[in-house]
Amino acid sequence: MDFNLSEEHIMIRDAARDFAQAELLSGVIERDDQEKFPTEQIKKMGELGFMGMMVDPKYGGGGMDTISYVLAMEEISKIDASASVVMSINNSLICWGLEKYGTEAQKQKYLTRLATGDSLGAFALSEPEAGSDATKQRTTAVDKGDYYLINGTKNWISNARTADIFIVIAHTHPEKGHRGINAFIVEKGGKGFVVGPKEHKMGIRGSDTHSLLLTDVKVPKENRIGDDGFGFTFAMKVLSGGRIGIAAQALGLASGAYERSLQYSKERKAFGKEISKHQAIAFKLADMKVKIEAARHLCMKAAWDKDQHNNYDLSSAMAKYYAAEIAMWVTTEAVQIHGGNGFVKDYHVERMMRDAKITQIYEGTSEIQKIVISRSILRD
Ligand SMILES: Cc1cc2nc3c(=O)[nH]c(=O)nc-3n(C[C@H](O)[C@H](O)[C@H](O)COP(=O)(O)OP(=O)(O)OC[C@H]3O[C@@H](n4cnc5c(N)ncnc54)[C@H](O)[C@@H]3O)c2cc1C
């Protein structure tokens, strides 16, 4: 076992850290306040290779491993979780899914644009009646010979306004249950494709979350991903990898809030000494440190499993579950350590606490992760 990062890993981590400090920090409070998507910043992230980190360079990607992706996600999330969710969806749900399961023609047409950040991707699985139970898809894709006609409503779709390439999950053979579901590459702008109003959210307010209304949207047959009926397995596979990205997002929120709290506790004085010298505060910092290190190890193990081509369903669920739980706890304690200053926007930790909440909800709630984990251990 080697817990050291390679020189390349350190370089990638530092590049993400420098970018986040230089380009994301200023304006992060305003973007949150005004629910403003980080358009310019995401464009630069594409230019720096952060939008298709793990994609083969022959398709315009960075050819990096999942450890590199976790390191970069943590650094970007320390500063701006609204930017990191865009990065996470594009890398894990869209680029990885297309590279792993797409045809060569799909990769040439779509992956090359997505990996460089020239186009943004969105993943449309959730529906008003199909959240945790994603098998209950009501969106239909009717086979019309050389094309499909898609009808339905999708909910909570991140990047929906900004993305131009969507992966849409829909039922083709409802009588076959989840084995009748397909995944389709759908380009925005076609007839019948309507992006609904923006959701006004508690956290990650800089990200774009909208519903999608699909009415007789015509999708060429060659845009189906995998064999007929592969869509549900496709969605579960990409979400398993996606959870590593969201775990790293949660880790970044926790470590960012911890770093701010450590610094603040050495500067703020109460009862004649720095608050870090009060044991109650020092112990909070100790608990934060331990939980963050444990979450980091789980994230790295899941990333390593993926890089080794091991089954990573269990390790990614454990990483996502634990990192999300501790992100919520650490960011709440960070607000406490900052006292009244923690409750106002200028000190960042209140935003981090609001942002952390979503990591317990999307890409499978904490309860769903516990179902994945318990099923896996009870099967062994
Ligand atoms: C900001 C944001 C961005 C999102 N982005 C996307 C996106 O890009 N693409 C996309 O497809 N979706 C996206 N989602 C949707 C997200 O993945 C779902 O909200 C999530 O999966 C939960 O589904 P739900 O909201 O329908 O909750 P429900 O499934 O209704 O769950 C409600 C509660 O019941 C619990 N519960 C449900 N079933 C069980 C069970 N069997 N056992 C125990 N507890 C259970 C849940 O854990 C939760 O606490 C996003 C959501 C948000 C809020």
The ligand as an SDF file (V2000), in Angstrom:
LIG
                    3D

 53 58  0  0  0  0  0  0  0  0999 V2000
  -30.4830   20.2870   -6.9930 C   0  0  0  0  0  0  0  0  0  0  0  0
  -30.8290   18.9660   -7.5810 C   0  0  0  0  0  0  0  0  0  0  0  0
  -30.1780   18.5350   -8.7300 C   0  0  0  0  0  0  0  0  0  0  0  0
  -30.5210   17.3050   -9.3140 C   0  0  0  0  0  0  0  0  0  0  0  0
  -29.9380   16.9370  -10.4920 N   0  0  0  0  0  0  0  0  0  0  0  0
  -30.4200   15.8560  -11.1630 C   0  0  0  0  0  0  0  0  0  0  0  0
  -29.9810   15.5620  -12.4980 C   0  0  0  0  0  0  0  0  0  0  0  0
  -29.1290   16.2470  -13.0690 O   0  0  0  0  0  0  0  0  0  0  0  0
  -30.5440   14.4910  -13.1270 N   0  0  0  0  0  0  0  0  0  0  0  0
  -31.4830   13.7040  -12.5500 C   0  0  0  0  0  0  0  0  0  0  0  0
  -31.9450   12.7580  -13.1880 O   0  0  0  0  0  0  0  0  0  0  0  0
  -31.9120   13.9560  -11.2770 N   0  0  0  0  0  0  0  0  0  0  0  0
  -31.4060   15.0060  -10.5780 C   0  0  0  0  0  0  0  0  0  0  0  0
  -31.8560   15.2930   -9.3080 N   0  0  0  0  0  0  0  0  0  0  0  0
  -32.8630   14.4300   -8.6900 C   0  0  0  0  0  0  0  0  0  0  0  0
  -32.3420   13.6430   -7.5050 C   0  0  0  0  0  0  0  0  0  0  0  0
  -31.4700   12.6310   -7.9430 O   0  0  0  0  0  0  0  0  0  0  0  0
  -33.5520   13.1150   -6.7240 C   0  0  0  0  0  0  0  0  0  0  0  0
  -34.1280   14.2410   -6.0820 O   0  0  0  0  0  0  0  0  0  0  0  0
  -33.1810   12.0500   -5.7150 C   0  0  0  0  0  0  0  0  0  0  0  0
  -32.7950   10.8730   -6.3770 O   0  0  0  0  0  0  0  0  0  0  0  0
  -34.3400   11.7210   -4.7610 C   0  0  0  0  0  0  0  0  0  0  0  0
  -35.5200   11.5060   -5.4550 O   0  0  0  0  0  0  0  0  0  0  0  0
  -36.8630   12.2790   -4.9900 P   0  0  0  0  0  0  0  0  0  0  0  0
  -36.5320   13.7230   -4.9030 O   0  0  0  0  0  0  0  0  0  0  0  0
  -37.9580   11.8680   -5.8970 O   0  0  0  0  0  0  0  0  0  0  0  0
  -37.1370   11.7480   -3.5320 O   0  0  0  0  0  0  0  0  0  0  0  0
  -38.0080   10.4630   -3.1400 P   0  0  0  0  0  0  0  0  0  0  0  0
  -37.5570    9.2970   -3.9360 O   0  0  0  0  0  0  0  0  0  0  0  0
  -39.4420   10.8340   -3.1800 O   0  0  0  0  0  0  0  0  0  0  0  0
  -37.5450   10.2520   -1.6350 O   0  0  0  0  0  0  0  0  0  0  0  0
  -38.1090   11.0080   -0.5530 C   0  0  0  0  0  0  0  0  0  0  0  0
  -37.4900   10.4810    0.7420 C   0  0  0  0  0  0  0  0  0  0  0  0
  -37.8220    9.0910    0.9000 O   0  0  0  0  0  0  0  0  0  0  0  0
  -36.6580    8.3080    1.0530 C   0  0  0  0  0  0  0  0  0  0  0  0
  -36.8400    6.9970    0.4340 N   0  0  0  0  0  0  0  0  0  0  0  0
  -37.2840    6.7230   -0.8190 C   0  0  0  0  0  0  0  0  0  0  0  0
  -37.2960    5.4000   -1.0290 N   0  0  0  0  0  0  0  0  0  0  0  0
  -36.8360    4.8190    0.1030 C   0  0  0  0  0  0  0  0  0  0  0  0
  -36.6030    3.4770    0.5170 C   0  0  0  0  0  0  0  0  0  0  0  0
  -36.8280    2.4410   -0.3040 N   0  0  0  0  0  0  0  0  0  0  0  0
  -36.1400    3.2570    1.7570 N   0  0  0  0  0  0  0  0  0  0  0  0
  -35.8760    4.3020    2.5860 C   0  0  0  0  0  0  0  0  0  0  0  0
  -36.0760    5.5830    2.2710 N   0  0  0  0  0  0  0  0  0  0  0  0
  -36.5320    5.8540    1.0380 C   0  0  0  0  0  0  0  0  0  0  0  0
  -35.5430    9.1280    0.3470 C   0  0  0  0  0  0  0  0  0  0  0  0
  -34.2650    8.7600    0.8240 O   0  0  0  0  0  0  0  0  0  0  0  0
  -35.9490   10.5410    0.7390 C   0  0  0  0  0  0  0  0  0  0  0  0
  -35.5010   10.8190    2.0330 O   0  0  0  0  0  0  0  0  0  0  0  0
  -31.4980   16.4890   -8.6870 C   0  0  0  0  0  0  0  0  0  0  0  0
  -32.1220   16.9230   -7.5160 C   0  0  0  0  0  0  0  0  0  0  0  0
  -31.8300   18.1530   -6.9790 C   0  0  0  0  0  0  0  0  0  0  0  0
  -32.5730   18.6010   -5.7480 C   0  0  0  0  0  0  0  0  0  0  0  0
  1  2  1  0
  2  3  1  0
  2 52  2  0
  3  4  2  0
  4  5  1  0
  4 50  1  0
  5  6  2  0
  6  7  1  0
  6 13  1  0
  7  8  2  0
  7  9  1  0
  9 10  1  0
 10 11  2  0
 10 12  1  0
 12 13  2  0
 13 14  1  0
 14 15  1  0
 14 50  1  0
 15 16  1  0
 16 17  1  0
 16 18  1  0
 18 19  1  0
 18 20  1  0
 20 21  1  0
 20 22  1  0
 22 23  1  0
 23 24  1  0
 24 25  2  0
 24 26  1  0
 24 27  1  0
 27 28  1  0
 28 29  2  0
 28 30  1  0
 28 31  1  0
 31 32  1  0
 32 33  1  0
 33 34  1  0
 33 48  1  0
 34 35  1  0
 35 36  1  0
 35 46  1  0
 36 37  1  0
 36 45  1  0
 37 38  2  0
 38 39  1  0
 39 40  1  0
 39 45  2  0
 40 41  1  0
 40 42  2  0
 42 43  1  0
 43 44  2  0
 44 45  1  0
 46 47  1  0
 46 48  1  0
 48 49  1  0
 50 51  2  0
 51 52  1  0
 52 53  1  0
M  END
$$$$
